Amino acid sequence: MHEAAPTERELALEARMVELEMRVSFQEHALAELSDALAEARMEGSRNANLMRVLLEDLGKVRNALNSSDPVDEPPPPHY
């Protein structure tokens, strides 16, 4: 017994299924890339937030050091 040749409709359906499988594969790949990029962006945001916190703490220390010096405590300029 031998099989009948696939009909034109069956060939069209198979071609469509192959195309859809390729699209799904492409979308899965794109989704994985986007997920990786999002994870990297979140880590960079976290690093930037930590850096900003350290910089603000240092700025606060500098401001306190500048504000805590009383002009009365400073020696007179050399020309006096």
mmCIF file of the N, C-alpha and C atoms, coordinates in Angstrom:
data_MODEL
# 
_entry.id   MODEL 
# 
loop_
_atom_site.group_PDB 
_atom_site.id 
_atom_site.type_symbol 
_atom_site.label_atom_id 
_atom_site.label_alt_id 
_atom_site.label_comp_id 
_atom_site.label_asym_id 
_atom_site.label_entity_id 
_atom_site.label_seq_id 
_atom_site.pdbx_PDB_ins_code 
_atom_site.Cartn_x 
_atom_site.Cartn_y 
_atom_site.Cartn_z 
_atom_site.occupancy 
_atom_site.B_iso_or_equiv 
_atom_site.pdbx_formal_charge 
_atom_site.auth_seq_id 
_atom_site.auth_comp_id 
_atom_site.auth_asym_id 
_atom_site.auth_atom_id 
_atom_site.pdbx_PDB_model_num 
ATOM 1   N N  . MET A 1 1  ? 0.819  -1.166 0.000  1.00 0.00 ? 1  MET A N  1 
ATOM 2   C CA . MET A 1 1  ? 0.000  0.000  0.000  1.00 0.00 ? 1  MET A CA 1 
ATOM 3   C C  . MET A 1 1  ? 0.877  1.248  0.000  1.00 0.00 ? 1  MET A C  1 
ATOM 4   N N  . HIS A 1 2  ? 0.612  2.163  -0.843 1.00 0.00 ? 2  HIS A N  1 
ATOM 5   C CA . HIS A 1 2  ? 1.420  3.373  -0.813 1.00 0.00 ? 2  HIS A CA 1 
ATOM 6   C C  . HIS A 1 2  ? 0.573  4.593  -0.506 1.00 0.00 ? 2  HIS A C  1 
ATOM 7   N N  . GLU A 1 3  ? 1.266  5.572  0.105  1.00 0.00 ? 3  GLU A N  1 
ATOM 8   C CA . GLU A 1 3  ? 0.557  6.753  0.596  1.00 0.00 ? 3  GLU A CA 1 
ATOM 9   C C  . GLU A 1 3  ? 0.240  7.691  -0.549 1.00 0.00 ? 3  GLU A C  1 
ATOM 10  N N  . ALA A 1 4  ? -0.870 8.404  -0.388 1.00 0.00 ? 4  ALA A N  1 
ATOM 11  C CA . ALA A 1 4  ? -1.247 9.380  -1.396 1.00 0.00 ? 4  ALA A CA 1 
ATOM 12  C C  . ALA A 1 4  ? -0.367 10.612 -1.242 1.00 0.00 ? 4  ALA A C  1 
ATOM 13  N N  . ALA A 1 5  ? -0.087 11.277 -2.327 1.00 0.00 ? 5  ALA A N  1 
ATOM 14  C CA . ALA A 1 5  ? 0.722  12.499 -2.300 1.00 0.00 ? 5  ALA A CA 1 
ATOM 15  C C  . ALA A 1 5  ? -0.038 13.575 -1.541 1.00 0.00 ? 5  ALA A C  1 
ATOM 16  N N  . PRO A 1 6  ? 0.675  14.414 -0.812 1.00 0.00 ? 6  PRO A N  1 
ATOM 17  C CA . PRO A 1 6  ? -0.005 15.468 -0.054 1.00 0.00 ? 6  PRO A CA 1 
ATOM 18  C C  . PRO A 1 6  ? -0.713 16.426 -1.005 1.00 0.00 ? 6  PRO A C  1 
ATOM 19  N N  . THR A 1 7  ? -1.838 16.865 -0.567 1.00 0.00 ? 7  THR A N  1 
ATOM 20  C CA . THR A 1 7  ? -2.616 17.798 -1.394 1.00 0.00 ? 7  THR A CA 1 
ATOM 21  C C  . THR A 1 7  ? -2.016 19.185 -1.289 1.00 0.00 ? 7  THR A C  1 
ATOM 22  N N  . GLU A 1 8  ? -2.472 20.062 -2.166 1.00 0.00 ? 8  GLU A N  1 
ATOM 23  C CA . GLU A 1 8  ? -1.993 21.456 -2.172 1.00 0.00 ? 8  GLU A CA 1 
ATOM 24  C C  . GLU A 1 8  ? -2.337 22.141 -0.846 1.00 0.00 ? 8  GLU A C  1 
ATOM 25  N N  . ARG A 1 9  ? -3.501 21.823 -0.328 1.00 0.00 ? 9  ARG A N  1 
ATOM 26  C CA . ARG A 1 9  ? -3.926 22.423 0.951  1.00 0.00 ? 9  ARG A CA 1 
ATOM 27  C C  . ARG A 1 9  ? -3.027 21.953 2.087  1.00 0.00 ? 9  ARG A C  1 
ATOM 28  N N  . GLU A 1 10 ? -2.686 20.663 2.100  1.00 0.00 ? 10 GLU A N  1 
ATOM 29  C CA . GLU A 1 10 ? -1.804 20.128 3.143  1.00 0.00 ? 10 GLU A CA 1 
ATOM 30  C C  . GLU A 1 10 ? -0.414 20.755 3.059  1.00 0.00 ? 10 GLU A C  1 
ATOM 31  N N  . LEU A 1 11 ? 0.078  20.945 1.832  1.00 0.00 ? 11 LEU A N  1 
ATOM 32  C CA . LEU A 1 11 ? 1.382  21.586 1.652  1.00 0.00 ? 11 LEU A CA 1 
ATOM 33  C C  . LEU A 1 11 ? 1.344  23.035 2.136  1.00 0.00 ? 11 LEU A C  1 
ATOM 34  N N  . ALA A 1 12 ? 0.266  23.737 1.862  1.00 0.00 ? 12 ALA A N  1 
ATOM 35  C CA . ALA A 1 12 ? 0.125  25.128 2.301  1.00 0.00 ? 12 ALA A CA 1 
ATOM 36  C C  . ALA A 1 12 ? 0.057  25.202 3.822  1.00 0.00 ? 12 ALA A C  1 
ATOM 37  N N  . LEU A 1 13 ? -0.686 24.261 4.439  1.00 0.00 ? 13 LEU A N  1 
ATOM 38  C CA . LEU A 1 13 ? -0.774 24.242 5.902  1.00 0.00 ? 13 LEU A CA 1 
ATOM 39  C C  . LEU A 1 13 ? 0.574  23.940 6.526  1.00 0.00 ? 13 LEU A C  1 
ATOM 40  N N  . GLU A 1 14 ? 1.315  23.007 5.931  1.00 0.00 ? 14 GLU A N  1 
ATOM 41  C CA . GLU A 1 14 ? 2.625  22.669 6.454  1.00 0.00 ? 14 GLU A CA 1 
ATOM 42  C C  . GLU A 1 14 ? 3.573  23.864 6.342  1.00 0.00 ? 14 GLU A C  1 
ATOM 43  N N  . ALA A 1 15 ? 3.534  24.550 5.201  1.00 0.00 ? 15 ALA A N  1 
ATOM 44  C CA . ALA A 1 15 ? 4.383  25.732 5.016  1.00 0.00 ? 15 ALA A CA 1 
ATOM 45  C C  . ALA A 1 15 ? 4.019  26.812 6.036  1.00 0.00 ? 15 ALA A C  1 
ATOM 46  N N  . ARG A 1 16 ? 2.733  26.974 6.284  1.00 0.00 ? 16 ARG A N  1 
ATOM 47  C CA . ARG A 1 16 ? 2.300  27.978 7.264  1.00 0.00 ? 16 ARG A CA 1 
ATOM 48  C C  . ARG A 1 16 ? 2.763  27.586 8.673  1.00 0.00 ? 16 ARG A C  1 
ATOM 49  N N  . MET A 1 17 ? 2.679  26.319 8.995  1.00 0.00 ? 17 MET A N  1 
ATOM 50  C CA . MET A 1 17 ? 3.109  25.857 10.310 1.00 0.00 ? 17 MET A CA 1 
ATOM 51  C C  . MET A 1 17 ? 4.612  26.074 10.479 1.00 0.00 ? 17 MET A C  1 
ATOM 52  N N  . VAL A 1 18 ? 5.387  25.799 9.455  1.00 0.00 ? 18 VAL A N  1 
ATOM 53  C CA . VAL A 1 18 ? 6.837  26.018 9.525  1.00 0.00 ? 18 VAL A CA 1 
ATOM 54  C C  . VAL A 1 18 ? 7.128  27.512 9.737  1.00 0.00 ? 18 VAL A C  1 
ATOM 55  N N  . GLU A 1 19 ? 6.406  28.365 9.026  1.00 0.00 ? 19 GLU A N  1 
ATOM 56  C CA . GLU A 1 19 ? 6.590  29.811 9.180  1.00 0.00 ? 19 GLU A CA 1 
ATOM 57  C C  . GLU A 1 19 ? 6.241  30.255 10.603 1.00 0.00 ? 19 GLU A C  1 
ATOM 58  N N  . LEU A 1 20 ? 5.140  29.751 11.145 1.00 0.00 ? 20 LEU A N  1 
ATOM 59  C CA . LEU A 1 20 ? 4.741  30.109 12.503 1.00 0.00 ? 20 LEU A CA 1 
ATOM 60  C C  . LEU A 1 20 ? 5.757  29.615 13.527 1.00 0.00 ? 20 LEU A C  1 
ATOM 61  N N  . GLU A 1 21 ? 6.292  28.418 13.330 1.00 0.00 ? 21 GLU A N  1 
ATOM 62  C CA . GLU A 1 21 ? 7.313  27.896 14.233 1.00 0.00 ? 21 GLU A CA 1 
ATOM 63  C C  . GLU A 1 21 ? 8.564  28.770 14.203 1.00 0.00 ? 21 GLU A C  1 
ATOM 64  N N  . MET A 1 22 ? 8.931  29.251 13.012 1.00 0.00 ? 22 MET A N  1 
ATOM 65  C CA . MET A 1 22 ? 10.087 30.130 12.904 1.00 0.00 ? 22 MET A CA 1 
ATOM 66  C C  . MET A 1 22 ? 9.817  31.457 13.615 1.00 0.00 ? 22 MET A C  1 
ATOM 67  N N  . ARG A 1 23 ? 8.624  31.988 13.472 1.00 0.00 ? 23 ARG A N  1 
ATOM 68  C CA . ARG A 1 23 ? 8.282  33.236 14.156 1.00 0.00 ? 23 ARG A CA 1 
ATOM 69  C C  . ARG A 1 23 ? 8.330  33.074 15.673 1.00 0.00 ? 23 ARG A C  1 
ATOM 70  N N  . VAL A 1 24 ? 7.783  31.971 16.162 1.00 0.00 ? 24 VAL A N  1 
ATOM 71  C CA . VAL A 1 24 ? 7.801  31.721 17.610 1.00 0.00 ? 24 VAL A CA 1 
ATOM 72  C C  . VAL A 1 24 ? 9.242  31.606 18.095 1.00 0.00 ? 24 VAL A C  1 
ATOM 73  N N  . SER A 1 25 ? 10.065 30.916 17.340 1.00 0.00 ? 25 SER A N  1 
ATOM 74  C CA . SER A 1 25 ? 11.467 30.764 17.707 1.00 0.00 ? 25 SER A CA 1 
ATOM 75  C C  . SER A 1 25 ? 12.156 32.127 17.756 1.00 0.00 ? 25 SER A C  1 
ATOM 76  N N  . PHE A 1 26 ? 11.910 32.973 16.759 1.00 0.00 ? 26 PHE A N  1 
ATOM 77  C CA . PHE A 1 26 ? 12.493 34.316 16.735 1.00 0.00 ? 26 PHE A CA 1 
ATOM 78  C C  . PHE A 1 26 ? 12.013 35.131 17.928 1.00 0.00 ? 26 PHE A C  1 
ATOM 79  N N  . GLN A 1 27 ? 10.732 35.052 18.240 1.00 0.00 ? 27 GLN A N  1 
ATOM 80  C CA . GLN A 1 27 ? 10.186 35.813 19.362 1.00 0.00 ? 27 GLN A CA 1 
ATOM 81  C C  . GLN A 1 27 ? 10.754 35.311 20.694 1.00 0.00 ? 27 GLN A C  1 
ATOM 82  N N  . GLU A 1 28 ? 10.938 34.022 20.838 1.00 0.00 ? 28 GLU A N  1 
ATOM 83  C CA . GLU A 1 28 ? 11.545 33.482 22.060 1.00 0.00 ? 28 GLU A CA 1 
ATOM 84  C C  . GLU A 1 28 ? 12.972 33.996 22.211 1.00 0.00 ? 28 GLU A C  1 
ATOM 85  N N  . HIS A 1 29 ? 13.706 34.042 21.105 1.00 0.00 ? 29 HIS A N  1 
ATOM 86  C CA . HIS A 1 29 ? 15.077 34.547 21.138 1.00 0.00 ? 29 HIS A CA 1 
ATOM 87  C C  . HIS A 1 29 ? 15.084 36.034 21.510 1.00 0.00 ? 29 HIS A C  1 
ATOM 88  N N  . ALA A 1 30 ? 14.201 36.817 20.891 1.00 0.00 ? 30 ALA A N  1 
ATOM 89  C CA . ALA A 1 30 ? 14.120 38.246 21.189 1.00 0.00 ? 30 ALA A CA 1 
ATOM 90  C C  . ALA A 1 30 ? 13.722 38.475 22.639 1.00 0.00 ? 30 ALA A C  1 
ATOM 91  N N  . LEU A 1 31 ? 12.804 37.682 23.141 1.00 0.00 ? 31 LEU A N  1 
ATOM 92  C CA . LEU A 1 31 ? 12.368 37.809 24.533 1.00 0.00 ? 31 LEU A CA 1 
ATOM 93  C C  . LEU A 1 31 ? 13.523 37.499 25.494 1.00 0.00 ? 31 LEU A C  1 
ATOM 94  N N  . ALA A 1 32 ? 14.321 36.504 25.185 1.00 0.00 ? 32 ALA A N  1 
ATOM 95  C CA . ALA A 1 32 ? 15.473 36.179 26.027 1.00 0.00 ? 32 ALA A CA 1 
ATOM 96  C C  . ALA A 1 32 ? 16.483 37.325 26.023 1.00 0.00 ? 32 ALA A C  1 
ATOM 97  N N  . GLU A 1 33 ? 16.715 37.925 24.852 1.00 0.00 ? 33 GLU A N  1 
ATOM 98  C CA . GLU A 1 33 ? 17.633 39.064 24.774 1.00 0.00 ? 33 GLU A CA 1 
ATOM 99  C C  . GLU A 1 33 ? 17.104 40.248 25.574 1.00 0.00 ? 33 GLU A C  1 
ATOM 100 N N  . LEU A 1 34 ? 15.811 40.520 25.476 1.00 0.00 ? 34 LEU A N  1 
ATOM 101 C CA . LEU A 1 34 ? 15.217 41.619 26.234 1.00 0.00 ? 34 LEU A CA 1 
ATOM 102 C C  . LEU A 1 34 ? 15.300 41.365 27.735 1.00 0.00 ? 34 LEU A C  1 
ATOM 103 N N  . SER A 1 35 ? 15.083 40.135 28.127 1.00 0.00 ? 35 SER A N  1 
ATOM 104 C CA . SER A 1 35 ? 15.172 39.784 29.535 1.00 0.00 ? 35 SER A CA 1 
ATOM 105 C C  . SER A 1 35 ? 16.585 40.008 30.063 1.00 0.00 ? 35 SER A C  1 
ATOM 106 N N  . ASP A 1 36 ? 17.589 39.602 29.283 1.00 0.00 ? 36 ASP A N  1 
ATOM 107 C CA . ASP A 1 36 ? 18.978 39.819 29.674 1.00 0.00 ? 36 ASP A CA 1 
ATOM 108 C C  . ASP A 1 36 ? 19.295 41.307 29.767 1.00 0.00 ? 36 ASP A C  1 
ATOM 109 N N  . ALA A 1 37 ? 18.814 42.082 28.795 1.00 0.00 ? 37 ALA A N  1 
ATOM 110 C CA . ALA A 1 37 ? 19.064 43.527 28.800 1.00 0.00 ? 37 ALA A CA 1 
ATOM 111 C C  . ALA A 1 37 ? 18.396 44.186 30.003 1.00 0.00 ? 37 ALA A C  1 
ATOM 112 N N  . LEU A 1 38 ? 17.193 43.751 30.341 1.00 0.00 ? 38 LEU A N  1 
ATOM 113 C CA . LEU A 1 38 ? 16.490 44.307 31.498 1.00 0.00 ? 38 LEU A CA 1 
ATOM 114 C C  . LEU A 1 38 ? 17.228 43.984 32.786 1.00 0.00 ? 38 LEU A C  1 
ATOM 115 N N  . ALA A 1 39 ? 17.700 42.764 32.919 1.00 0.00 ? 39 ALA A N  1 
ATOM 116 C CA . ALA A 1 39 ? 18.452 42.378 34.118 1.00 0.00 ? 39 ALA A CA 1 
ATOM 117 C C  . ALA A 1 39 ? 19.721 43.213 34.242 1.00 0.00 ? 39 ALA A C  1 
ATOM 118 N N  . GLU A 1 40 ? 20.412 43.422 33.125 1.00 0.00 ? 40 GLU A N  1 
ATOM 119 C CA . GLU A 1 40 ? 21.631 44.237 33.139 1.00 0.00 ? 40 GLU A CA 1 
ATOM 120 C C  . GLU A 1 40 ? 21.309 45.688 33.500 1.00 0.00 ? 40 GLU A C  1 
ATOM 121 N N  . ALA A 1 41 ? 20.221 46.226 32.961 1.00 0.00 ? 41 ALA A N  1 
ATOM 122 C CA . ALA A 1 41 ? 19.830 47.607 33.262 1.00 0.00 ? 41 ALA A CA 1 
ATOM 123 C C  . ALA A 1 41 ? 19.468 47.757 34.739 1.00 0.00 ? 41 ALA A C  1 
ATOM 124 N N  . ARG A 1 42 ? 18.819 46.773 35.299 1.00 0.00 ? 42 ARG A N  1 
ATOM 125 C CA . ARG A 1 42 ? 18.480 46.823 36.729 1.00 0.00 ? 42 ARG A CA 1 
ATOM 126 C C  . ARG A 1 42 ? 19.737 46.794 37.586 1.00 0.00 ? 42 ARG A C  1 
ATOM 127 N N  . MET A 1 43 ? 20.701 45.954 37.222 1.00 0.00 ? 43 MET A N  1 
ATOM 128 C CA . MET A 1 43 ? 21.950 45.898 37.987 1.00 0.00 ? 43 MET A CA 1 
ATOM 129 C C  . MET A 1 43 ? 22.697 47.226 37.880 1.00 0.00 ? 43 MET A C  1 
ATOM 130 N N  . GLU A 1 44 ? 22.719 47.812 36.686 1.00 0.00 ? 44 GLU A N  1 
ATOM 131 C CA . GLU A 1 44 ? 23.388 49.099 36.506 1.00 0.00 ? 44 GLU A CA 1 
ATOM 132 C C  . GLU A 1 44 ? 22.675 50.187 37.306 1.00 0.00 ? 44 GLU A C  1 
ATOM 133 N N  . GLY A 1 45 ? 21.361 50.165 37.333 1.00 0.00 ? 45 GLY A N  1 
ATOM 134 C CA . GLY A 1 45 ? 20.602 51.124 38.127 1.00 0.00 ? 45 GLY A CA 1 
ATOM 135 C C  . GLY A 1 45 ? 20.909 50.987 39.602 1.00 0.00 ? 45 GLY A C  1 
ATOM 136 N N  . SER A 1 46 ? 21.040 49.761 40.058 1.00 0.00 ? 46 SER A N  1 
ATOM 137 C CA . SER A 1 46 ? 21.377 49.519 41.459 1.00 0.00 ? 46 SER A CA 1 
ATOM 138 C C  . SER A 1 46 ? 22.779 50.040 41.774 1.00 0.00 ? 46 SER A C  1 
ATOM 139 N N  . ARG A 1 47 ? 23.733 49.779 40.875 1.00 0.00 ? 47 ARG A N  1 
ATOM 140 C CA . ARG A 1 47 ? 25.093 50.293 41.077 1.00 0.00 ? 47 ARG A CA 1 
ATOM 141 C C  . ARG A 1 47 ? 25.092 51.815 41.097 1.00 0.00 ? 47 ARG A C  1 
ATOM 142 N N  . ASN A 1 48 ? 24.337 52.425 40.193 1.00 0.00 ? 48 ASN A N  1 
ATOM 143 C CA . ASN A 1 48 ? 24.268 53.889 40.142 1.00 0.00 ? 48 ASN A CA 1 
ATOM 144 C C  . ASN A 1 48 ? 23.628 54.454 41.404 1.00 0.00 ? 48 ASN A C  1 
ATOM 145 N N  . ALA A 1 49 ? 22.606 53.798 41.921 1.00 0.00 ? 49 ALA A N  1 
ATOM 146 C CA . ALA A 1 49 ? 21.961 54.258 43.154 1.00 0.00 ? 49 ALA A CA 1 
ATOM 147 C C  . ALA A 1 49 ? 22.935 54.187 44.322 1.00 0.00 ? 49 ALA A C  1 
ATOM 148 N N  . ASN A 1 50 ? 23.717 53.113 44.402 1.00 0.00 ? 50 ASN A N  1 
ATOM 149 C CA . ASN A 1 50 ? 24.718 52.985 45.468 1.00 0.00 ? 50 ASN A CA 1 
ATOM 150 C C  . ASN A 1 50 ? 25.799 54.056 45.336 1.00 0.00 ? 50 ASN A C  1 
ATOM 151 N N  . LEU A 1 51 ? 26.244 54.294 44.116 1.00 0.00 ? 51 LEU A N  1 
ATOM 152 C CA . LEU A 1 51 ? 27.247 55.324 43.873 1.00 0.00 ? 51 LEU A CA 1 
ATOM 153 C C  . LEU A 1 51 ? 26.710 56.702 44.265 1.00 0.00 ? 51 LEU A C  1 
ATOM 154 N N  . MET A 1 52 ? 25.466 56.974 43.891 1.00 0.00 ? 52 MET A N  1 
ATOM 155 C CA . MET A 1 52 ? 24.843 58.254 44.231 1.00 0.00 ? 52 MET A CA 1 
ATOM 156 C C  . MET A 1 52 ? 24.752 58.413 45.750 1.00 0.00 ? 52 MET A C  1 
ATOM 157 N N  . ARG A 1 53 ? 24.413 57.356 46.456 1.00 0.00 ? 53 ARG A N  1 
ATOM 158 C CA . ARG A 1 53 ? 24.320 57.411 47.921 1.00 0.00 ? 53 ARG A CA 1 
ATOM 159 C C  . ARG A 1 53 ? 25.675 57.757 48.527 1.00 0.00 ? 53 ARG A C  1 
ATOM 160 N N  . VAL A 1 54 ? 26.740 57.099 48.038 1.00 0.00 ? 54 VAL A N  1 
ATOM 161 C CA . VAL A 1 54 ? 28.085 57.360 48.548 1.00 0.00 ? 54 VAL A CA 1 
ATOM 162 C C  . VAL A 1 54 ? 28.493 58.800 48.247 1.00 0.00 ? 54 VAL A C  1 
ATOM 163 N N  . LEU A 1 55 ? 28.212 59.255 47.039 1.00 0.00 ? 55 LEU A N  1 
ATOM 164 C CA . LEU A 1 55 ? 28.581 60.623 46.664 1.00 0.00 ? 55 LEU A CA 1 
ATOM 165 C C  . LEU A 1 55 ? 27.831 61.654 47.503 1.00 0.00 ? 55 LEU A C  1 
ATOM 166 N N  . LEU A 1 56 ? 26.562 61.422 47.767 1.00 0.00 ? 56 LEU A N  1 
ATOM 167 C CA . LEU A 1 56 ? 25.792 62.344 48.597 1.00 0.00 ? 56 LEU A CA 1 
ATOM 168 C C  . LEU A 1 56 ? 26.313 62.354 50.036 1.00 0.00 ? 56 LEU A C  1 
ATOM 169 N N  . GLU A 1 57 ? 26.706 61.189 50.540 1.00 0.00 ? 57 GLU A N  1 
ATOM 170 C CA . GLU A 1 57 ? 27.288 61.141 51.885 1.00 0.00 ? 57 GLU A CA 1 
ATOM 171 C C  . GLU A 1 57 ? 28.589 61.943 51.927 1.00 0.00 ? 57 GLU A C  1 
ATOM 172 N N  . ASP A 1 58 ? 29.433 61.764 50.906 1.00 0.00 ? 58 ASP A N  1 
ATOM 173 C CA . ASP A 1 58 ? 30.692 62.509 50.850 1.00 0.00 ? 58 ASP A CA 1 
ATOM 174 C C  . ASP A 1 58 ? 30.440 64.006 50.727 1.00 0.00 ? 58 ASP A C  1 
ATOM 175 N N  . LEU A 1 59 ? 29.473 64.398 49.924 1.00 0.00 ? 59 LEU A N  1 
ATOM 176 C CA . LEU A 1 59 ? 29.131 65.814 49.780 1.00 0.00 ? 59 LEU A CA 1 
ATOM 177 C C  . LEU A 1 59 ? 28.652 66.379 51.109 1.00 0.00 ? 59 LEU A C  1 
ATOM 178 N N  . GLY A 1 60 ? 27.853 65.613 51.832 1.00 0.00 ? 60 GLY A N  1 
ATOM 179 C CA . GLY A 1 60 ? 27.395 66.057 53.148 1.00 0.00 ? 60 GLY A CA 1 
ATOM 180 C C  . GLY A 1 60 ? 28.556 66.257 54.098 1.00 0.00 ? 60 GLY A C  1 
ATOM 181 N N  . LYS A 1 61 ? 29.548 65.376 54.053 1.00 0.00 ? 61 LYS A N  1 
ATOM 182 C CA . LYS A 1 61 ? 30.727 65.511 54.912 1.00 0.00 ? 61 LYS A CA 1 
ATOM 183 C C  . LYS A 1 61 ? 31.516 66.765 54.562 1.00 0.00 ? 61 LYS A C  1 
ATOM 184 N N  . VAL A 1 62 ? 31.664 67.009 53.266 1.00 0.00 ? 62 VAL A N  1 
ATOM 185 C CA . VAL A 1 62 ? 32.393 68.204 52.825 1.00 0.00 ? 62 VAL A CA 1 
ATOM 186 C C  . VAL A 1 62 ? 31.645 69.458 53.267 1.00 0.00 ? 62 VAL A C  1 
ATOM 187 N N  . ARG A 1 63 ? 30.332 69.486 53.086 1.00 0.00 ? 63 ARG A N  1 
ATOM 188 C CA . ARG A 1 63 ? 29.534 70.643 53.512 1.00 0.00 ? 63 ARG A CA 1 
ATOM 189 C C  . ARG A 1 63 ? 29.665 70.872 55.014 1.00 0.00 ? 63 ARG A C  1 
ATOM 190 N N  . ASN A 1 64 ? 29.582 69.798 55.798 1.00 0.00 ? 64 ASN A N  1 
ATOM 191 C CA . ASN A 1 64 ? 29.714 69.923 57.249 1.00 0.00 ? 64 ASN A CA 1 
ATOM 192 C C  . ASN A 1 64 ? 31.088 70.460 57.619 1.00 0.00 ? 64 ASN A C  1 
ATOM 193 N N  . ALA A 1 65 ? 32.113 69.986 56.934 1.00 0.00 ? 65 ALA A N  1 
ATOM 194 C CA . ALA A 1 65 ? 33.464 70.454 57.225 1.00 0.00 ? 65 ALA A CA 1 
ATOM 195 C C  . ALA A 1 65 ? 33.602 71.941 56.893 1.00 0.00 ? 65 ALA A C  1 
ATOM 196 N N  . LEU A 1 66 ? 33.001 72.362 55.792 1.00 0.00 ? 66 LEU A N  1 
ATOM 197 C CA . LEU A 1 66 ? 33.079 73.770 55.404 1.00 0.00 ? 66 LEU A CA 1 
ATOM 198 C C  . LEU A 1 66 ? 32.248 74.651 56.330 1.00 0.00 ? 66 LEU A C  1 
ATOM 199 N N  . ASN A 1 67 ? 31.089 74.174 56.736 1.00 0.00 ? 67 ASN A N  1 
ATOM 200 C CA . ASN A 1 67 ? 30.204 74.965 57.586 1.00 0.00 ? 67 ASN A CA 1 
ATOM 201 C C  . ASN A 1 67 ? 30.663 74.990 59.039 1.00 0.00 ? 67 ASN A C  1 
ATOM 202 N N  . SER A 1 68 ? 31.398 73.996 59.465 1.00 0.00 ? 68 SER A N  1 
ATOM 203 C CA . SER A 1 68 ? 31.796 73.928 60.866 1.00 0.00 ? 68 SER A CA 1 
ATOM 204 C C  . SER A 1 68 ? 32.971 74.836 61.177 1.00 0.00 ? 68 SER A C  1 
ATOM 205 N N  . SER A 1 69 ? 33.672 75.282 60.140 1.00 0.00 ? 69 SER A N  1 
ATOM 206 C CA . SER A 1 69 ? 34.799 76.176 60.411 1.00 0.00 ? 69 SER A CA 1 
ATOM 207 C C  . SER A 1 69 ? 34.272 77.584 60.641 1.00 0.00 ? 69 SER A C  1 
ATOM 208 N N  . ASP A 1 70 ? 34.549 78.105 61.811 1.00 0.00 ? 70 ASP A N  1 
ATOM 209 C CA . ASP A 1 70 ? 34.086 79.434 62.206 1.00 0.00 ? 70 ASP A CA 1 
ATOM 210 C C  . ASP A 1 70 ? 35.154 80.435 61.781 1.00 0.00 ? 70 ASP A C  1 
ATOM 211 N N  . PRO A 1 71 ? 34.774 81.528 61.125 1.00 0.00 ? 71 PRO A N  1 
ATOM 212 C CA . PRO A 1 71 ? 35.771 82.515 60.684 1.00 0.00 ? 71 PRO A CA 1 
ATOM 213 C C  . PRO A 1 71 ? 36.574 83.106 61.840 1.00 0.00 ? 71 PRO A C  1 
ATOM 214 N N  . VAL A 1 72 ? 36.007 83.126 63.039 1.00 0.00 ? 72 VAL A N  1 
ATOM 215 C CA . VAL A 1 72 ? 36.722 83.650 64.197 1.00 0.00 ? 72 VAL A CA 1 
ATOM 216 C C  . VAL A 1 72 ? 37.909 82.762 64.540 1.00 0.00 ? 72 VAL A C  1 
ATOM 217 N N  . ASP A 1 73 ? 37.770 81.458 64.299 1.00 0.00 ? 73 ASP A N  1 
ATOM 218 C CA . ASP A 1 73 ? 38.842 80.513 64.610 1.00 0.00 ? 73 ASP A CA 1 
ATOM 219 C C  . ASP A 1 73 ? 39.990 80.571 63.605 1.00 0.00 ? 73 ASP A C  1 
ATOM 220 N N  . GLU A 1 74 ? 39.756 81.169 62.467 1.00 0.00 ? 74 GLU A N  1 
ATOM 221 C CA . GLU A 1 74 ? 40.794 81.212 61.433 1.00 0.00 ? 74 GLU A CA 1 
ATOM 222 C C  . GLU A 1 74 ? 41.836 82.282 61.776 1.00 0.00 ? 74 GLU A C  1 
ATOM 223 N N  . PRO A 1 75 ? 43.087 82.016 61.476 1.00 0.00 ? 75 PRO A N  1 
ATOM 224 C CA . PRO A 1 75 ? 44.114 83.035 61.732 1.00 0.00 ? 75 PRO A CA 1 
ATOM 225 C C  . PRO A 1 75 ? 43.946 84.212 60.764 1.00 0.00 ? 75 PRO A C  1 
ATOM 226 N N  . PRO A 1 76 ? 44.423 85.386 61.146 1.00 0.00 ? 76 PRO A N  1 
ATOM 227 C CA . PRO A 1 76 ? 44.290 86.537 60.256 1.00 0.00 ? 76 PRO A CA 1 
ATOM 228 C C  . PRO A 1 76 ? 45.152 86.349 59.004 1.00 0.00 ? 76 PRO A C  1 
ATOM 229 N N  . PRO A 1 77 ? 44.788 87.000 57.946 1.00 0.00 ? 77 PRO A N  1 
ATOM 230 C CA . PRO A 1 77 ? 45.600 86.911 56.713 1.00 0.00 ? 77 PRO A CA 1 
ATOM 231 C C  . PRO A 1 77 ? 47.016 87.405 57.000 1.00 0.00 ? 77 PRO A C  1 
ATOM 232 N N  . PRO A 1 78 ? 47.989 86.999 56.213 1.00 0.00 ? 78 PRO A N  1 
ATOM 233 C CA . PRO A 1 78 ? 49.396 87.316 56.488 1.00 0.00 ? 78 PRO A CA 1 
ATOM 234 C C  . PRO A 1 78 ? 49.718 88.813 56.455 1.00 0.00 ? 78 PRO A C  1 
ATOM 235 N N  . HIS A 1 79 ? 48.975 89.641 55.787 1.00 0.00 ? 79 HIS A N  1 
ATOM 236 C CA . HIS A 1 79 ? 49.317 91.060 55.693 1.00 0.00 ? 79 HIS A CA 1 
ATOM 237 C C  . HIS A 1 79 ? 48.961 91.861 56.945 1.00 0.00 ? 79 HIS A C  1 
ATOM 238 N N  . TYR A 1 80 ? 48.377 91.257 57.979 1.00 0.00 ? 80 TYR A N  1 
ATOM 239 C CA . TYR A 1 80 ? 48.057 91.976 59.212 1.00 0.00 ? 80 TYR A CA 1 
ATOM 240 C C  . TYR A 1 80 ? 49.190 91.953 60.159 1.00 0.00 ? 80 TYR A C  1 
# 
